[in-house]
Amino acid sequence: MKELVELLRKEGIICKKLEEIKLNTRKKIKAFLGVNIKNEYCFIVVFEKKSRFLTKDIHTLEEIMPQINFRYKKKILILNSPICSKAKEKLKDWRILWF
C-alpha cells in the first residue's frame, strides 16, 4: 500500500482516502478506490504479471468494472510489464503507470 501511495504521489495523484476493494479472483489483481484532493473518485487497478498485458486482460478488467458501484472520474491502471499496442489503443480513457 505504501509503494502504491508513493507511486501515485510521484505522478501527481494525491488521494485523501484509499481503500482496497476485495475481488474474488485468483489472478494477481488488486483494485483500489480513492478520493483525490478535488473530491473526485479514482478507480485504481494494479496488475502484477510477468508477461505482456494483452487484449484478453482487458476482458478481465471489464469483468471487474461491474463490481464497482461508484461513479469514478479517473481510471488508473498500474502495470509492471509491457503492454500490447492493441490493448493500449483500447485503454485510451485509462491513465497507465508502470512500477
ABEGO torsion letter per residue (X at the ends): XAAAAAAAAAAGBBBABBBBBBBBBABBBBBBBBBBAAGBBBBBBBBBBABBBBAAAAAAAAAAAAABABBBABBBBBBABBBBAAAAAAAAABBBBBX
